[in-house]
Structure formats: structure tokens, C-alpha cells
Amino acid sequence: MKVLVVGSGGREHALAWKLAASANVSKVFVAPGNAGTAMEDGVSNLDIGPMDFDSLLEFAQKEGIGLTVVGPEAPLVAGMVDR
């Protein structure tokens, strides 16, 4: 399964690192990620901001993302889950 992690902080780094270690996960994408997530095996940063819902949705549909994990509260409060 492909996973998308939204955010750029230490919380998102820890989530991406642990998700990438799962045998059930083939690839982890982090939008936008950080320098730490860029160095993790099985993890790729994306040039998409956490509030760019249209681009995140388009990417998730195109890549067949099976799970999205949102780290920061702002996208949740702004209605990301409704997308």
C-alpha cells in the first residue's frame, strides 16, 4: 500500500519513518516533508503544501494512495477530511 503523510515537522518524520518500516507499505510520500524525511529509505518528499487540498487530492488519486495521515491540525480544521 502507498501512504501519504501530510506535514513537515518532526511528528510527520516519525510517522513516515515508522510507516515505511511496515511490510504492508510499499512507499511513503510526505507533503511537503523535511530534510530528515528526504533521507529515509522508502520515503519521498513532495513539493505540495499541506493546505493545497486540490493538489494533494490529485496526487493521491493519481498514485493510488491507500492511506493518508495528516499531522498538522490546520489542514484538518480547514476541512481536509471532507475531500
PDB file with one MODEL, atoms N, CA, C and O in Angstrom:
MODEL        1
ATOM      1  N   MET A   1       0.839  -1.170   0.000  1.00  0.00           N
ATOM      2  CA  MET A   1       0.000   0.000   0.000  1.00  0.00           C
ATOM      3  C   MET A   1       0.890   1.242   0.000  1.00  0.00           C
ATOM      4  O   MET A   1       1.944   1.265   0.635  1.00  0.00           O
ATOM      5  N   LYS A   2       0.453   2.261  -0.716  1.00  0.00           N
ATOM      6  CA  LYS A   2       1.120   3.556  -0.715  1.00  0.00           C
ATOM      7  C   LYS A   2       0.442   4.453   0.311  1.00  0.00           C
ATOM      8  O   LYS A   2      -0.782   4.464   0.436  1.00  0.00           O
ATOM      9  N   VAL A   3       1.270   5.214   1.051  1.00  0.00           N
ATOM     10  CA  VAL A   3       0.774   6.078   2.117  1.00  0.00           C
ATOM     11  C   VAL A   3       1.232   7.509   1.861  1.00  0.00           C
ATOM     12  O   VAL A   3       2.359   7.749   1.427  1.00  0.00           O
ATOM     13  N   LEU A   4       0.342   8.449   2.136  1.00  0.00           N
ATOM     14  CA  LEU A   4       0.662   9.876   2.062  1.00  0.00           C
ATOM     15  C   LEU A   4       0.610  10.457   3.466  1.00  0.00           C
ATOM     16  O   LEU A   4      -0.404  10.345   4.155  1.00  0.00           O
ATOM     17  N   VAL A   5       1.707  11.079   3.887  1.00  0.00           N
ATOM     18  CA  VAL A   5       1.763  11.782   5.166  1.00  0.00           C
ATOM     19  C   VAL A   5       1.794  13.271   4.848  1.00  0.00           C
ATOM     20  O   VAL A   5       2.621  13.724   4.057  1.00  0.00           O
ATOM     21  N   VAL A   6       0.900  14.028   5.460  1.00  0.00           N
ATOM     22  CA  VAL A   6       0.819  15.463   5.213  1.00  0.00           C
ATOM     23  C   VAL A   6       1.462  16.205   6.379  1.00  0.00           C
ATOM     24  O   VAL A   6       1.087  16.005   7.535  1.00  0.00           O
ATOM     25  N   GLY A   7       2.433  17.061   6.069  1.00  0.00           N
ATOM     26  CA  GLY A   7       3.092  17.876   7.078  1.00  0.00           C
ATOM     27  C   GLY A   7       4.593  17.907   6.889  1.00  0.00           C
ATOM     28  O   GLY A   7       5.138  17.233   6.015  1.00  0.00           O
ATOM     29  N   SER A   8       5.260  18.704   7.724  1.00  0.00           N
ATOM     30  CA  SER A   8       6.702  18.888   7.541  1.00  0.00           C
ATOM     31  C   SER A   8       7.503  18.887   8.844  1.00  0.00           C
ATOM     32  O   SER A   8       8.683  19.237   8.838  1.00  0.00           O
ATOM     33  N   GLY A   9       6.896  18.511   9.926  1.00  0.00           N
ATOM     34  CA  GLY A   9       7.593  18.569  11.209  1.00  0.00           C
ATOM     35  C   GLY A   9       8.160  17.241  11.666  1.00  0.00           C
ATOM     36  O   GLY A   9       8.174  16.256  10.928  1.00  0.00           O
ATOM     37  N   GLY A  10       8.624  17.240  12.900  1.00  0.00           N
ATOM     38  CA  GLY A  10       9.177  16.031  13.499  1.00  0.00           C
ATOM     39  C   GLY A  10       8.137  14.941  13.669  1.00  0.00           C
ATOM     40  O   GLY A  10       8.450  13.757  13.550  1.00  0.00           O
ATOM     41  N   ARG A  11       6.904  15.331  13.946  1.00  0.00           N
ATOM     42  CA  ARG A  11       5.815  14.350  14.084  1.00  0.00           C
ATOM     43  C   ARG A  11       5.624  13.583  12.769  1.00  0.00           C
ATOM     44  O   ARG A  11       5.492  12.359  12.763  1.00  0.00           O
ATOM     45  N   GLU A  12       5.614  14.317  11.673  1.00  0.00           N
ATOM     46  CA  GLU A  12       5.435  13.686  10.373  1.00  0.00           C
ATOM     47  C   GLU A  12       6.637  12.824   9.994  1.00  0.00           C
ATOM     48  O   GLU A  12       6.484  11.786   9.350  1.00  0.00           O
ATOM     49  N   HIS A  13       7.831  13.256  10.396  1.00  0.00           N
ATOM     50  CA  HIS A  13       9.030  12.457  10.149  1.00  0.00           C
ATOM     51  C   HIS A  13       8.914  11.119  10.873  1.00  0.00           C
ATOM     52  O   HIS A  13       9.170  10.068  10.284  1.00  0.00           O
ATOM     53  N   ALA A  14       8.530  11.154  12.138  1.00  0.00           N
ATOM     54  CA  ALA A  14       8.389   9.916  12.911  1.00  0.00           C
ATOM     55  C   ALA A  14       7.317   9.008  12.311  1.00  0.00           C
ATOM     56  O   ALA A  14       7.508   7.794  12.225  1.00  0.00           O
ATOM     57  N   LEU A  15       6.206   9.584  11.901  1.00  0.00           N
ATOM     58  CA  LEU A  15       5.143   8.789  11.276  1.00  0.00           C
ATOM     59  C   LEU A  15       5.620   8.149   9.971  1.00  0.00           C
ATOM     60  O   LEU A  15       5.404   6.959   9.741  1.00  0.00           O
ATOM     61  N   ALA A  16       6.262   8.936   9.131  1.00  0.00           N
ATOM     62  CA  ALA A  16       6.743   8.422   7.843  1.00  0.00           C
ATOM     63  C   ALA A  16       7.771   7.319   8.042  1.00  0.00           C
ATOM     64  O   ALA A  16       7.722   6.295   7.361  1.00  0.00           O
ATOM     65  N   TRP A  17       8.693   7.520   8.960  1.00  0.00           N
ATOM     66  CA  TRP A  17       9.743   6.531   9.246  1.00  0.00           C
ATOM     67  C   TRP A  17       9.129   5.207   9.690  1.00  0.00           C
ATOM     68  O   TRP A  17       9.522   4.144   9.211  1.00  0.00           O
ATOM     69  N   LYS A  18       8.170   5.273  10.602  1.00  0.00           N
ATOM     70  CA  LYS A  18       7.556   4.050  11.120  1.00  0.00           C
ATOM     71  C   LYS A  18       6.679   3.383  10.069  1.00  0.00           C
ATOM     72  O   LYS A  18       6.686   2.158   9.947  1.00  0.00           O
ATOM     73  N   LEU A  19       5.931   4.162   9.316  1.00  0.00           N
ATOM     74  CA  LEU A  19       5.100   3.598   8.254  1.00  0.00           C
ATOM     75  C   LEU A  19       5.955   2.911   7.190  1.00  0.00           C
ATOM     76  O   LEU A  19       5.591   1.845   6.693  1.00  0.00           O
ATOM     77  N   ALA A  20       7.082   3.513   6.842  1.00  0.00           N
ATOM     78  CA  ALA A  20       7.965   2.935   5.821  1.00  0.00           C
ATOM     79  C   ALA A  20       8.546   1.594   6.276  1.00  0.00           C
ATOM     80  O   ALA A  20       8.923   0.770   5.443  1.00  0.00           O
ATOM     81  N   ALA A  21       8.619   1.374   7.579  1.00  0.00           N
ATOM     82  CA  ALA A  21       9.158   0.116   8.104  1.00  0.00           C
ATOM     83  C   ALA A  21       8.148  -1.034   8.043  1.00  0.00           C
ATOM     84  O   ALA A  21       8.519  -2.190   8.245  1.00  0.00           O
ATOM     85  N   SER A  22       6.894  -0.733   7.770  1.00  0.00           N
ATOM     86  CA  SER A  22       5.858  -1.763   7.727  1.00  0.00           C
ATOM     87  C   SER A  22       5.959  -2.604   6.452  1.00  0.00           C
ATOM     88  O   SER A  22       6.177  -2.074   5.363  1.00  0.00           O
ATOM     89  N   ALA A  23       5.801  -3.898   6.602  1.00  0.00           N
ATOM     90  CA  ALA A  23       5.798  -4.798   5.443  1.00  0.00           C
ATOM     91  C   ALA A  23       4.584  -4.565   4.557  1.00  0.00           C
ATOM     92  O   ALA A  23       4.586  -4.964   3.392  1.00  0.00           O
ATOM     93  N   ASN A  24       3.552  -3.929   5.087  1.00  0.00           N
ATOM     94  CA  ASN A  24       2.332  -3.658   4.323  1.00  0.00           C
ATOM     95  C   ASN A  24       2.406  -2.387   3.494  1.00  0.00           C
ATOM     96  O   ASN A  24       1.507  -2.110   2.701  1.00  0.00           O
ATOM     97  N   VAL A  25       3.458  -1.620   3.668  1.00  0.00           N
ATOM     98  CA  VAL A  25       3.595  -0.329   2.993  1.00  0.00           C
ATOM     99  C   VAL A  25       4.703  -0.423   1.944  1.00  0.00           C
ATOM    100  O   VAL A  25       5.842  -0.772   2.252  1.00  0.00           O
ATOM    101  N   SER A  26       4.344  -0.104   0.699  1.00  0.00           N
ATOM    102  CA  SER A  26       5.329  -0.160  -0.384  1.00  0.00           C
ATOM    103  C   SER A  26       6.068   1.159  -0.576  1.00  0.00           C
ATOM    104  O   SER A  26       7.219   1.167  -1.010  1.00  0.00           O
ATOM    105  N   LYS A  27       5.411   2.281  -0.253  1.00  0.00           N
ATOM    106  CA  LYS A  27       6.017   3.601  -0.446  1.00  0.00           C
ATOM    107  C   LYS A  27       5.308   4.605   0.444  1.00  0.00           C
ATOM    108  O   LYS A  27       4.095   4.533   0.637  1.00  0.00           O
ATOM    109  N   VAL A  28       6.081   5.546   0.987  1.00  0.00           N
ATOM    110  CA  VAL A  28       5.531   6.644   1.788  1.00  0.00           C
ATOM    111  C   VAL A  28       5.920   7.953   1.110  1.00  0.00           C
ATOM    112  O   VAL A  28       7.086   8.182   0.790  1.00  0.00           O
ATOM    113  N   PHE A  29       4.932   8.797   0.899  1.00  0.00           N
ATOM    114  CA  PHE A  29       5.143  10.136   0.366  1.00  0.00           C
ATOM    115  C   PHE A  29       4.821  11.124   1.477  1.00  0.00           C
ATOM    116  O   PHE A  29       3.856  10.939   2.218  1.00  0.00           O
ATOM    117  N   VAL A  30       5.637  12.186   1.593  1.00  0.00           N
ATOM    118  CA  VAL A  30       5.405  13.202   2.607  1.00  0.00           C
ATOM    119  C   VAL A  30       5.285  14.556   1.918  1.00  0.00           C
ATOM    120  O   VAL A  30       6.161  14.958   1.152  1.00  0.00           O
ATOM    121  N   ALA A  31       4.187  15.253   2.201  1.00  0.00           N
ATOM    122  CA  ALA A  31       3.938  16.544   1.576  1.00  0.00           C
ATOM    123  C   ALA A  31       3.865  17.627   2.642  1.00  0.00           C
ATOM    124  O   ALA A  31       2.909  17.629   3.417  1.00  0.00           O
ATOM    125  N   PRO A  32       4.806  18.533   2.724  1.00  0.00           N
ATOM    126  CA  PRO A  32       5.982  18.644   1.874  1.00  0.00           C
ATOM    127  C   PRO A  32       7.198  17.896   2.406  1.00  0.00           C
ATOM    128  O   PRO A  32       8.183  17.742   1.684  1.00  0.00           O
ATOM    129  N   GLY A  33       7.153  17.432   3.640  1.00  0.00           N
ATOM    130  CA  GLY A  33       8.307  16.741   4.205  1.00  0.00           C
ATOM    131  C   GLY A  33       9.364  17.705   4.691  1.00  0.00           C
ATOM    132  O   GLY A  33       9.138  18.914   4.755  1.00  0.00           O
ATOM    133  N   ASN A  34      10.523  17.162   5.034  1.00  0.00           N
ATOM    134  CA  ASN A  34      11.642  17.982   5.529  1.00  0.00           C
ATOM    135  C   ASN A  34      12.956  17.280   5.189  1.00  0.00           C
ATOM    136  O   ASN A  34      12.960  16.240   4.530  1.00  0.00           O
ATOM    137  N   ALA A  35      14.058  17.849   5.637  1.00  0.00           N
ATOM    138  CA  ALA A  35      15.374  17.271   5.323  1.00  0.00           C
ATOM    139  C   ALA A  35      15.517  15.863   5.882  1.00  0.00           C
ATOM    140  O   ALA A  35      16.168  15.019   5.264  1.00  0.00           O
ATOM    141  N   GLY A  36      14.926  15.595   7.031  1.00  0.00           N
ATOM    142  CA  GLY A  36      15.002  14.264   7.633  1.00  0.00           C
ATOM    143  C   GLY A  36      14.223  13.228   6.847  1.00  0.00           C
ATOM    144  O   GLY A  36      14.713  12.122   6.618  1.00  0.00           O
ATOM    145  N   THR A  37      13.015  13.574   6.431  1.00  0.00           N
ATOM    146  CA  THR A  37      12.217  12.613   5.670  1.00  0.00           C
ATOM    147  C   THR A  37      12.849  12.338   4.307  1.00  0.00           C
ATOM    148  O   THR A  37      12.687  11.250   3.754  1.00  0.00           O
ATOM    149  N   ALA A  38      13.566  13.318   3.769  1.00  0.00           N
ATOM    150  CA  ALA A  38      14.236  13.131   2.477  1.00  0.00           C
ATOM    151  C   ALA A  38      15.333  12.073   2.551  1.00  0.00           C
ATOM    152  O   ALA A  38      15.714  11.507   1.526  1.00  0.00           O
ATOM    153  N   MET A  39      15.846  11.798   3.754  1.00  0.00           N
ATOM    154  CA  MET A  39      16.939  10.845   3.920  1.00  0.00           C
ATOM    155  C   MET A  39      16.477   9.432   4.259  1.00  0.00           C
ATOM    156  O   MET A  39      17.288   8.506   4.294  1.00  0.00           O
ATOM    157  N   GLU A  40      15.180   9.259   4.508  1.00  0.00           N
ATOM    158  CA  GLU A  40      14.672   7.944   4.914  1.00  0.00           C
ATOM    159  C   GLU A  40      14.453   7.032   3.707  1.00  0.00           C
ATOM    160  O   GLU A  40      13.972   7.474   2.664  1.00  0.00           O
ATOM    161  N   ASP A  41      14.812   5.757   3.861  1.00  0.00           N
ATOM    162  CA  ASP A  41      14.552   4.776   2.815  1.00  0.00           C
ATOM    163  C   ASP A  41      13.058   4.553   2.681  1.00  0.00           C
ATOM    164  O   ASP A  41      12.344   4.446   3.678  1.00  0.00           O
ATOM    165  N   GLY A  42      12.589   4.485   1.443  1.00  0.00           N
ATOM    166  CA  GLY A  42      11.175   4.226   1.195  1.00  0.00           C
ATOM    167  C   GLY A  42      10.278   5.430   1.354  1.00  0.00           C
ATOM    168  O   GLY A  42       9.054   5.308   1.294  1.00  0.00           O
ATOM    169  N   VAL A  43      10.884   6.614   1.561  1.00  0.00           N
ATOM    170  CA  VAL A  43      10.117   7.847   1.774  1.00  0.00           C
ATOM    171  C   VAL A  43      10.539   8.876   0.729  1.00  0.00           C
ATOM    172  O   VAL A  43      11.726   9.055   0.458  1.00  0.00           O
ATOM    173  N   SER A  44       9.543   9.549   0.146  1.00  0.00           N
ATOM    174  CA  SER A  44       9.815  10.615  -0.824  1.00  0.00           C
ATOM    175  C   SER A  44       9.055  11.866  -0.428  1.00  0.00           C
ATOM    176  O   SER A  44       7.870  11.805  -0.101  1.00  0.00           O
ATOM    177  N   ASN A  45       9.740  13.000  -0.460  1.00  0.00           N
ATOM    178  CA  ASN A  45       9.089  14.285  -0.223  1.00  0.00           C
ATOM    179  C   ASN A  45       8.393  14.760  -1.488  1.00  0.00           C
ATOM    180  O   ASN A  45       8.828  14.460  -2.600  1.00  0.00           O
ATOM    181  N   LEU A  46       7.322  15.495  -1.310  1.00  0.00           N
ATOM    182  CA  LEU A  46       6.581  16.077  -2.420  1.00  0.00           C
ATOM    183  C   LEU A  46       6.602  17.590  -2.292  1.00  0.00           C
ATOM    184  O   LEU A  46       6.623  18.126  -1.184  1.00  0.00           O
ATOM    185  N   ASP A  47       6.596  18.267  -3.413  1.00  0.00           N
ATOM    186  CA  ASP A  47       6.546  19.726  -3.415  1.00  0.00           C
ATOM    187  C   ASP A  47       5.086  20.179  -3.431  1.00  0.00           C
ATOM    188  O   ASP A  47       4.644  20.870  -4.350  1.00  0.00           O
ATOM    189  N   ILE A  48       4.350  19.776  -2.395  1.00  0.00           N
ATOM    190  CA  ILE A  48       2.944  20.140  -2.252  1.00  0.00           C
ATOM    191  C   ILE A  48       2.740  20.586  -0.802  1.00  0.00           C
ATOM    192  O   ILE A  48       3.096  19.863   0.128  1.00  0.00           O
ATOM    193  N   GLY A  49       2.178  21.753  -0.615  1.00  0.00           N
ATOM    194  CA  GLY A  49       1.931  22.275   0.720  1.00  0.00           C
ATOM    195  C   GLY A  49       0.772  21.562   1.407  1.00  0.00           C
ATOM    196  O   GLY A  49      -0.102  21.014   0.736  1.00  0.00           O
ATOM    197  N   PRO A  50       0.757  21.563   2.730  1.00  0.00           N
ATOM    198  CA  PRO A  50      -0.288  20.857   3.474  1.00  0.00           C
ATOM    199  C   PRO A  50      -1.688  21.466   3.330  1.00  0.00           C
ATOM    200  O   PRO A  50      -2.677  20.816   3.665  1.00  0.00           O
ATOM    201  N   MET A  51      -1.780  22.694   2.840  1.00  0.00           N
ATOM    202  CA  MET A  51      -3.083  23.328   2.662  1.00  0.00           C
ATOM    203  C   MET A  51      -3.528  23.332   1.195  1.00  0.00           C
ATOM    204  O   MET A  51      -4.589  23.868   0.875  1.00  0.00           O
ATOM    205  N   ASP A  52      -2.738  22.748   0.317  1.00  0.00           N
ATOM    206  CA  ASP A  52      -3.078  22.675  -1.113  1.00  0.00           C
ATOM    207  C   ASP A  52      -3.911  21.422  -1.363  1.00  0.00           C
ATOM    208  O   ASP A  52      -3.427  20.448  -1.941  1.00  0.00           O
ATOM    209  N   PHE A  53      -5.160  21.456  -0.922  1.00  0.00           N
ATOM    210  CA  PHE A  53      -6.026  20.278  -0.962  1.00  0.00           C
ATOM    211  C   PHE A  53      -6.227  19.743  -2.374  1.00  0.00           C
ATOM    212  O   PHE A  53      -6.245  18.529  -2.574  1.00  0.00           O
ATOM    213  N   ASP A  54      -6.377  20.624  -3.352  1.00  0.00           N
ATOM    214  CA  ASP A  54      -6.596  20.167  -4.726  1.00  0.00           C
ATOM    215  C   ASP A  54      -5.415  19.348  -5.234  1.00  0.00           C
ATOM    216  O   ASP A  54      -5.606  18.285  -5.826  1.00  0.00           O
ATOM    217  N   SER A  55      -4.205  19.830  -5.010  1.00  0.00           N
ATOM    218  CA  SER A  55      -3.012  19.110  -5.469  1.00  0.00           C
ATOM    219  C   SER A  55      -2.808  17.813  -4.698  1.00  0.00           C
ATOM    220  O   SER A  55      -2.405  16.802  -5.273  1.00  0.00           O
ATOM    221  N   LEU A  56      -3.086  17.842  -3.396  1.00  0.00           N
ATOM    222  CA  LEU A  56      -2.965  16.616  -2.597  1.00  0.00           C
ATOM    223  C   LEU A  56      -3.951  15.560  -3.066  1.00  0.00           C
ATOM    224  O   LEU A  56      -3.593  14.389  -3.188  1.00  0.00           O
ATOM    225  N   LEU A  57      -5.181  15.958  -3.329  1.00  0.00           N
ATOM    226  CA  LEU A  57      -6.198  15.023  -3.808  1.00  0.00           C
ATOM    227  C   LEU A  57      -5.822  14.466  -5.176  1.00  0.00           C
ATOM    228  O   LEU A  57      -5.937  13.265  -5.417  1.00  0.00           O
ATOM    229  N   GLU A  58      -5.377  15.336  -6.061  1.00  0.00           N
ATOM    230  CA  GLU A  58      -4.970  14.894  -7.403  1.00  0.00           C
ATOM    231  C   GLU A  58      -3.823  13.881  -7.311  1.00  0.00           C
ATOM    232  O   GLU A  58      -3.840  12.855  -7.991  1.00  0.00           O
ATOM    233  N   PHE A  59      -2.830  14.176  -6.467  1.00  0.00           N
ATOM    234  CA  PHE A  59      -1.704  13.262  -6.299  1.00  0.00           C
ATOM    235  C   PHE A  59      -2.171  11.926  -5.739  1.00  0.00           C
ATOM    236  O   PHE A  59      -1.781  10.871  -6.239  1.00  0.00           O
ATOM    237  N   ALA A  60      -3.001  11.966  -4.710  1.00  0.00           N
ATOM    238  CA  ALA A  60      -3.479  10.728  -4.077  1.00  0.00           C
ATOM    239  C   ALA A  60      -4.246   9.857  -5.060  1.00  0.00           C
ATOM    240  O   ALA A  60      -4.081   8.637  -5.068  1.00  0.00           O
ATOM    241  N   GLN A  61      -5.067  10.463  -5.874  1.00  0.00           N
ATOM    242  CA  GLN A  61      -5.828   9.695  -6.860  1.00  0.00           C
ATOM    243  C   GLN A  61      -4.910   9.134  -7.939  1.00  0.00           C
ATOM    244  O   GLN A  61      -5.048   7.975  -8.331  1.00  0.00           O
ATOM    245  N   LYS A  62      -3.984   9.939  -8.415  1.00  0.00           N
ATOM    246  CA  LYS A  62      -3.061   9.511  -9.470  1.00  0.00           C
ATOM    247  C   LYS A  62      -2.168   8.364  -9.011  1.00  0.00           C
ATOM    248  O   LYS A  62      -1.920   7.429  -9.773  1.00  0.00           O
ATOM    249  N   GLU A  63      -1.679   8.428  -7.762  1.00  0.00           N
ATOM    250  CA  GLU A  63      -0.742   7.430  -7.238  1.00  0.00           C
ATOM    251  C   GLU A  63      -1.427   6.233  -6.583  1.00  0.00           C
ATOM    252  O   GLU A  63      -0.754   5.267  -6.226  1.00  0.00           O
ATOM    253  N   GLY A  64      -2.746   6.274  -6.419  1.00  0.00           N
ATOM    254  CA  GLY A  64      -3.446   5.171  -5.761  1.00  0.00           C
ATOM    255  C   GLY A  64      -3.108   5.074  -4.282  1.00  0.00           C
ATOM    256  O   GLY A  64      -2.861   3.983  -3.769  1.00  0.00           O
ATOM    257  N   ILE A  65      -3.096   6.201  -3.601  1.00  0.00           N
ATOM    258  CA  ILE A  65      -2.781   6.241  -2.173  1.00  0.00           C
ATOM    259  C   ILE A  65      -3.866   5.494  -1.400  1.00  0.00           C
ATOM    260  O   ILE A  65      -5.055   5.760  -1.574  1.00  0.00           O
ATOM    261  N   GLY A  66      -3.449   4.561  -0.549  1.00  0.00           N
ATOM    262  CA  GLY A  66      -4.387   3.763   0.228  1.00  0.00           C
ATOM    263  C   GLY A  66      -4.698   4.342   1.596  1.00  0.00           C
ATOM    264  O   GLY A  66      -5.728   4.018   2.187  1.00  0.00           O
ATOM    265  N   LEU A  67      -3.811   5.204   2.109  1.00  0.00           N
ATOM    266  CA  LEU A  67      -3.996   5.794   3.436  1.00  0.00           C
ATOM    267  C   LEU A  67      -3.327   7.154   3.456  1.00  0.00           C
ATOM    268  O   LEU A  67      -2.197   7.310   2.995  1.00  0.00           O
ATOM    269  N   THR A  68      -4.036   8.140   3.997  1.00  0.00           N
ATOM    270  CA  THR A  68      -3.462   9.470   4.200  1.00  0.00           C
ATOM    271  C   THR A  68      -3.460   9.760   5.689  1.00  0.00           C
ATOM    272  O   THR A  68      -4.476   9.606   6.367  1.00  0.00           O
ATOM    273  N   VAL A  69      -2.298  10.186   6.195  1.00  0.00           N
ATOM    274  CA  VAL A  69      -2.143  10.537   7.604  1.00  0.00           C
ATOM    275  C   VAL A  69      -1.823  12.029   7.658  1.00  0.00           C
ATOM    276  O   VAL A  69      -0.840  12.481   7.073  1.00  0.00           O
ATOM    277  N   VAL A  70      -2.657  12.785   8.362  1.00  0.00           N
ATOM    278  CA  VAL A  70      -2.472  14.233   8.451  1.00  0.00           C
ATOM    279  C   VAL A  70      -1.884  14.570   9.813  1.00  0.00           C
ATOM    280  O   VAL A  70      -2.490  14.282  10.846  1.00  0.00           O
ATOM    281  N   GLY A  71      -0.703  15.181   9.814  1.00  0.00           N
ATOM    282  CA  GLY A  71      -0.043  15.534  11.069  1.00  0.00           C
ATOM    283  C   GLY A  71      -0.519  16.847  11.647  1.00  0.00           C
ATOM    284  O   GLY A  71      -0.971  16.872  12.792  1.00  0.00           O
ATOM    285  N   PRO A  72      -0.438  17.949  10.899  1.00  0.00           N
ATOM    286  CA  PRO A  72      -0.803  19.245  11.473  1.00  0.00           C
ATOM    287  C   PRO A  72      -2.319  19.415  11.627  1.00  0.00           C
ATOM    288  O   PRO A  72      -3.107  18.831  10.883  1.00  0.00           O
ATOM    289  N   GLU A  73      -2.693  20.213  12.593  1.00  0.00           N
ATOM    290  CA  GLU A  73      -4.109  20.430  12.849  1.00  0.00           C
ATOM    291  C   GLU A  73      -4.765  21.346  11.824  1.00  0.00           C
ATOM    292  O   GLU A  73      -5.943  21.169  11.512  1.00  0.00           O
ATOM    293  N   ALA A  74      -4.028  22.321  11.294  1.00  0.00           N
ATOM    294  CA  ALA A  74      -4.614  23.324  10.396  1.00  0.00           C
ATOM    295  C   ALA A  74      -5.345  22.711   9.195  1.00  0.00           C
ATOM    296  O   ALA A  74      -6.465  23.130   8.903  1.00  0.00           O
ATOM    297  N   PRO A  75      -4.756  21.735   8.487  1.00  0.00           N
ATOM    298  CA  PRO A  75      -5.494  21.149   7.358  1.00  0.00           C
ATOM    299  C   PRO A  75      -6.768  20.426   7.807  1.00  0.00           C
ATOM    300  O   PRO A  75      -7.766  20.418   7.087  1.00  0.00           O
ATOM    301  N   LEU A  76      -6.731  19.830   8.981  1.00  0.00           N
ATOM    302  CA  LEU A  76      -7.927  19.145   9.490  1.00  0.00           C
ATOM    303  C   LEU A  76      -9.029  20.151   9.794  1.00  0.00           C
ATOM    304  O   LEU A  76     -10.188  19.943   9.436  1.00  0.00           O
ATOM    305  N   VAL A  77      -8.656  21.242  10.458  1.00  0.00           N
ATOM    306  CA  VAL A  77      -9.628  22.277  10.804  1.00  0.00           C
ATOM    307  C   VAL A  77     -10.207  22.904   9.543  1.00  0.00           C
ATOM    308  O   VAL A  77     -11.380  23.278   9.512  1.00  0.00           O
ATOM    309  N   ALA A  78      -9.380  23.020   8.496  1.00  0.00           N
ATOM    310  CA  ALA A  78      -9.829  23.635   7.244  1.00  0.00           C
ATOM    311  C   ALA A  78     -10.663  22.698   6.377  1.00  0.00           C
ATOM    312  O   ALA A  78     -11.130  23.103   5.312  1.00  0.00           O
ATOM    313  N   GLY A  79     -10.857  21.460   6.810  1.00  0.00           N
ATOM    314  CA  GLY A  79     -11.761  20.554   6.104  1.00  0.00           C
ATOM    315  C   GLY A  79     -11.122  19.535   5.187  1.00  0.00           C
ATOM    316  O   GLY A  79     -11.790  19.010   4.296  1.00  0.00           O
ATOM    317  N   MET A  80      -9.846  19.239   5.379  1.00  0.00           N
ATOM    318  CA  MET A  80      -9.181  18.264   4.502  1.00  0.00           C
ATOM    319  C   MET A  80      -9.926  16.927   4.460  1.00  0.00           C
ATOM    320  O   MET A  80     -10.033  16.307   3.401  1.00  0.00           O
ATOM    321  N   VAL A  81     -10.428  16.493   5.589  1.00  0.00           N
ATOM    322  CA  VAL A  81     -11.096  15.181   5.654  1.00  0.00           C
ATOM    323  C   VAL A  81     -12.342  15.137   4.759  1.00  0.00           C
ATOM    324  O   VAL A  81     -12.762  14.062   4.331  1.00  0.00           O
ATOM    325  N   ASP A  82     -12.928  16.303   4.479  1.00  0.00           N
ATOM    326  CA  ASP A  82     -14.116  16.339   3.634  1.00  0.00           C
ATOM    327  C   ASP A  82     -13.773  16.097   2.172  1.00  0.00           C
ATOM    328  O   ASP A  82     -14.660  15.808   1.369  1.00  0.00           O
ATOM    329  N   ARG A  83     -12.502  16.212   1.817  1.00  0.00           N
ATOM    330  CA  ARG A  83     -12.077  15.956   0.446  1.00  0.00           C
ATOM    331  C   ARG A  83     -11.954  14.474   0.214  1.00  0.00           C
ATOM    332  O   ARG A  83     -11.606  14.048  -0.887  1.00  0.00           O
TER     333      ARG A  83
ENDMDL
END
